[in-house]
Amino acid sequence: MALTASENTGQSWSSGITFMLAAVGAAVGLGNIWKFPYVAGVSGGGAFVIIYIGCVIFVAIPVLIAELLIGRCGGGSPPVAMHSVAKRSGRTGLWSVVGWMGLIVGYLIATYYSVIAGWTLAYILKAANGFGGATVTDVAQQFDELLASPGTLIIWHTVFISLALFIVGRGLRRGIEGAVKILMPALFLMLLVMIVYAAVAGNFKAGLEFMLSVDFSKITGRVVLAAIGQAFFSISVAMGLMMVYGAYVPKNVSLTRSAMIIAGTDTLIALLAGFMIFPIVFANGLDPAEGPGLIFKTLPAAFIGMPGGSVFGALFFVLLAFAAVTSIIAILEPIISHAEGRWQMQRRTAVVVFGFLAWLIGLATIFSFNIWKDVTPLGMFEVFSGKTVFDLIDYFTANVMMPVGAILIALFVGWRMKPELIDSELSFSSTLLFAAWRWALRVVVPVAILAILISGLR
């Protein structure tokens, strides 16, 4: 029999509500508030949004249910859970490789996620200070100056990852649960306050039109692929974290209902982020298709010219930081859980060891923006031309390992997992919904994600 979560690490969520708070916090991060608005901006606004919602329903949710299922059924870290479920289904234990992929992907993402999240901490102070009275042009220059300073980036990277490790080190209930019970309600409240501010001080009508009006001529193959990728990565599947969070879920909590709530809330926050950001952008005559610089270059330029800009600018970056914290503690949990349950390490020892290593690897990301910006280790290959160390880590995790891992999870649950194990853990309201979910895993998800993989390898 497989280990239960309590037998493996002695931990479980105190209730279904705290699990969903934590899982929503894991899914909601910089991908929702930073990436979603700028991807929507460059992909046609409402045309992108409608395709994105469809991708959440037909691609992300089926994989999310599968990950939670494996986690609770296997009762351990991703490698342990995959091995356990595979053996109980009469399959080879080599399926544990899928768990290892998720664990490694999440860990590598944590190393650079902490660096990017550190930018939000730096910008809380910058915004509160009114960006030092800088002009619109100078504000954009401040971000370039931040990236050019390895010392400053190291300080904020260290502060952020230390905060995350402190929370994870306190364990599931005292650390992660305690944090999400405070951070998630605060995040929702700040988001609503910022939307009200955007409605009063920004051009809310233009923002709504951009987000909700659908021009079908803008729905191209590129937009569809962008929507699939954003839906897939925003909900944090194939990173190991939903599998290990699933291992802590009490048996009386419905995984299918939880997955719907997690995905629905994650999507709602992404949409609300758009309603918060685009009215400010349009009110200041800025370009919604600015791209990745939308948050750290374009919006700060808007805040300095708006009433109460320093207060609400600082609040906006606090919101970003809160979202980043709830995500990174989930990203770090799989490897800490594995070290604690499989390698018999004390949790605090595991946090120190793997936390320091993550911090150290994060330096490669920091240096990629300045002293190593011309270093391209795989530049001899055309597909990797011009890619820094950070670009390569991001490329292999997002464009290769996560899509492959998600395809394997879908194929395993859809075709190889014993039906009796699925029936024992999942509850669908009808046999039709169950059949649709399984068909999605067997056909729709692999084909859709394979399209992302092929596109990313070009």
N, C-alpha and C positions, 0 to 999 in steps of 0.2 A: 504493500500500500504506500502511496506517496505521503511525504511529510505534509502535515498541515502547516499553515502559517505560524500558528502558535508553537508547534513542535520544532519548527526550523529556527526561529529567532526570538520566540517569546513575545511577539508583537502582533497586534491586530487593531484596526480602527475601533474607536470607542462606540461609533454608531455609523449608520448609513449616511447621515447628513454630513458628518465630518469627513467621511471618505469622499463624498461628492464635492465638498468644499476644496479638499486637497487635490482631487483630480482635475477640477476646473482650474484651480490655481496652477497646476502643472501644465495644462494646455494653454492657458492664457499667459502670454508673455510678450516679448518684443515683437514676435511674429504677428500679433494682433494689432498692437498699437503703433508699431514702427513700420513693419513690412506691409501689412494689408493695405493701409491707405496709399502708400506709394505705388504698390503693384496695381491697385485699382486705378490710380491716377494715370499710369502709363498704359493701361489696358482697356480704356474706354468707359470707365465709371460704371454705370448701370448695366451695361452689356456684360462686364466682367462679373458683377455682383450676382446676377441671375445664374450664370454658369457655375460660379463658385458654390452657391447654395446647392445646386444639383450635384456637384462633386462631393460635397459634404455628406449628402444623403446616400449616394450610390457607391462611393469609394471609401471615404474615411470612416463612416460609422460601422460598416461591416468588419473592417480590420480592427477597429477599436473593441468591438464586442469579442472578436476572436482573441485579442491580446488579453483582455480581462478574464476570459474563459480559461486560457492556458495558465494564467497566473494563479487563479483560485483553485483550479483543478490540480495544478502541479505543486502549489504551496511552497514557493521558494523564489530565489533570485532567477533571472531569465534563463541561465544555462541549466540550473537545477530543475526548474519547472518544465522546460522543453524536454529534457531527458526523461523526467518522470512520466509525463503525459505520453511521450512516444513509446516507452516501454509498456505502459498500461494499455496502449492501443495495439501492442504486438508489432511495433515498428522498431527500427534500429535506433540505438542511443545516439547515433551521429547527428540526429536532429538537434542535439544540444548546441551545435554550431550556430544555429539561428539565434539562440539565446545569447551566445557569446558575441555575435555580431551586434545585437541590440545594445548589450552592455558596453562594448567598446565604442560604438557610435555615440552613445549618450555621453560617455566620459570624454571623448575627444571634443564634442560640441561644448561641454562644460568649460574646457580650457580656453576657448575663445569667446564663449558667451559671457564669461566673467569680465573679459577685457571690454567688450562692447557695453555691457551693463555699467561698467565703471565710468563710461562717458556720461551716463545719465546722472551719476552722483556729482561729477564735475559741473554739469550744466544746471543742477539745482542751485548751486552757489552763484554761478554766472548770471542766471536769470533773476535770482533774488537781488543781485547787485545792479540790475538793469543793464547787464553786459558792459558795465563800466562806462556808460554813456556813449557807447560806440555807435557809429553810423550803420546803415543797412549794409554797406559794402564791408565795413570792418567786422561785422558780426559773422559773416561767412568766413572771413579770414581767420577768426578766432578758432574755428573748428580745425582748419588746416594747421594752425599753430599747435593745437592740442595734440594732433596726430604726429606732429614732427618732434614732440618732446617725449622721448622714452622714459625719462625720469618721472614726469607727471603721470603718464599712463601706468607705470608700475605702481605708483602710490595708490591710484584709484582701483586698479586691478586687485591689489593686496587688500584694500579695505573691503571691497565687495565680496571677494571669495572668503575672507575671514568671517564676515557676517553670515554667509551661507553655511560655512562649515560649523560655526557655533550652533546654528539651529539644528543641522543634521546630527551633530554630536550629542545633542540632548535626547535623541531617540525619537520614536514615532509619536508618542502621546505628549511628552513634555516639550519636544522640539517642533516637529513638523505640524502636528495638530494645533499646538498652541499658537504657532506663527500664522497658519492659514485662518484660524478663527478671528484673528485681529486684522490681518492684511487683506483678506478677500472682501469683507464688508467695507473696509476703508477704501479699497480700490473702486468698488461700485459707487460709493458715495462721491469720491473725487471725480470719477468719470461723469456722473450726473451733474455735478457742479460745473465742470468744464463745458458740458454741452449747453447748460443754461447761459454760461458766459459767452459761448460761441453764438448762441441765438440772439443775445442782446448786443454784443459788440461786433459781431461778424455779419456776413451776408448769408443768413441761414437759408433763405429761399434758393439761392444759387447752389449752395451745398447740397440741399435736398434734391434739386433737379439733377445735379451731376450724379448723385448716388442712385437715384430711383428711375430716371428716364432711360429707357432701353433703345438704343439704336442698333438694330440687328445687323446693319452693314458692318459694324465694328466687331462682330463675333467671327473671328478668324481662327485658324488652327493654333496660332500663337497664343491667343487669348484663352482658348480651351485648355491648352497645356499649362499656361500660367495659373489658371483656376484650379486645375487638378493638383498641381504642385503645392499651391498655397493652402488648399484645404487639407491635403495630406500632412504637410509639415506643421501647420498651425495646431492641429489636434494632437500632435506629438506621438503618432504611432511609429512603431519600428525603432524606438529608441530605448526599449527595455523598461522605461519608467512606468508605463501603464500595466505591464506584466507584473512588476513587483508590487505596485499599488493594488492590483487585483489579488495578489497573494494574501494581503492583509484584510480583504473584504469579508465580513461576517456572512454566513450561509443564508441568513434571512433577507439579504439585500439582493434585489433583482439586478443582474448585470445588464440585461437588455434595456431596462428602464433607465438605469444609471448612465449607460452609454448615450442614450438619446438626450438626457439632461446635460451631460458633459459637452457633447457636440453642439447642442442647441445654444447653451450659454456661451460657449466659445465663439460661435458664429455671431450671436447677438452683440457680444463685446467688440468684435471686429467691425461690425456695422456701426455701432455707436461711436467707435474711434473715428470712423469716416465722418459721421455727423458732427463730431467735435472739431476735426481738423480742417475739412474743406470750407466751411463757412469763414474761418479765419483766413484761409488762403485766398478765397475769392474777394473778401472784403479789402484785401491789401493789393489786389491786382497781381498776385503771384501765380506761378505756373503749377497746376496740380500734377503735371507730368514731370516734376523735377527729378523723381527717382529717389535713390537712397538718401540723398541730401535733404529731403523734404523736412525731416524732423530736426536735424542739427544745423542746418543752414537757412532753410526757407522760413520755418516757423519762428525761430528766434528773431529774424528780421521783422516779422509781423508783430511779435510781442512788444518790441521796443517802441512801436508807433501806436499802440492801443492803450486805452484807459485801463489802469490797473494791470498793465502788462507785466510788471516785475513780479507781482503777487501771483497772478494766474500762470505766468510762465514757470515760476518755481513750482507751483502746484502740479503743472503738467509733467515736469520731469520727476517729481516725487511719485506721481502715478506710474510713470514708466519704470522707475526703480522698484516699486512694490511689485509690479507685474513680473519683473525680471527675477526678483528674489523667490517668488512662489514657484517659478519655473526651474531655477537652478537647483533648489533643494530637492526637487523631484528628479532632476537629471543625475544628480550625484548619488541618490539613494540606491540604485541598483548595484553599483560596485561596492558600496558600504555594506549593503545587505548580504552580498555574496561573501565578502571577506569575513563578516560576522558569523554567518550561518555555515559556510562551507570550509573556510580556513581557520575557524575558531579564534578569530581575532577579537579583542575587545573593541567595542564600537568606537571609543575615543581614540584608540590606537590606529584603527583603520582610517578614521577621519584625518588624523595627523599625517599618516603615510601617503594616502591617496590625495589628500588635499594639497600637500606640499608638491607632489608630483604634478598635479593639475596646474598649480600656480607656476611651476617651472616651465611646463610645456606652453603655458600662456604667454611666456616671454617671447616665444617665437612669433606669436601673433603680433605682439607689441612692436617688435623689431621690424616686422614686415611692412609697417607703415612709415618707417624712418630709416634706420641704419642698414636694414636688409631689403629696402624697397626695390633694389635692383638685382637681388639674389633670386634666381629662378632655377631651382634644383633640377627640374625636369624639362627645362627649356629646349633641350635637344629634340623633343617630340613636339610636333606642330600643335596637337590638341592642348598641350600644356604651355605653349609659348606665352611668355609674359606673366605667368602665374607665380606669385610669391609663395612662401611657406604657408602663410595663412590661407591664401587662395586654394592651395592644394588640399589642406585639411578640410576646408569648407566643401571643395569639389568632391572629394572622395566620400565624405560622410553624407552630404545631401544628394549628390547626383548618382552615386554608385551603391554604397552600402545600405542606406535606408530603403531605396526602392527595391533592391534585391531581397533585403530582409522582409519587407512587407509582402512581396510576392510569395516568398517561401512560407510565411505565416498563413497567408490566405490558402495556398495549395495544401498545406498540412492539415488545417482545420477542415477545409472543404472536401478533401479527398482521402486523407490518411487517418484522421482522428476517429477513434471508435465512437459510433453513434450513441452508445449507452452513456459514455462519459459526457457527451454534449447534453443529452437529455437530463442528466443528473444535475447540471449546473445552470442551464438556461431555461427561461420561461417566456415563450412567445404567446401573444393573445390569440393567434390562430395558426393553423398549419400552413396557410398560404404565406404568412409573413416569414415563417421559418424556412419554407421552400425558397422564397425570394432571397433571404439572407444567404442561404447556402449556395444558390445559383450565382449570386453576386461574388462570393468568395471563389467559386470554382472558375468563373468565366470573366465577369465584368472587371473585378479588381485587378487580376493579373494582366489583362489586356490594357487597361487604363494606365497602370503603373509602368508597364513595359514601354508604353508610349513616352512617359516621362524619362525613363532610363535612356532610351534611344535618342531622345531629343537632347538630353544632357550630355551625351557622349559625342555629340557633333562638334 
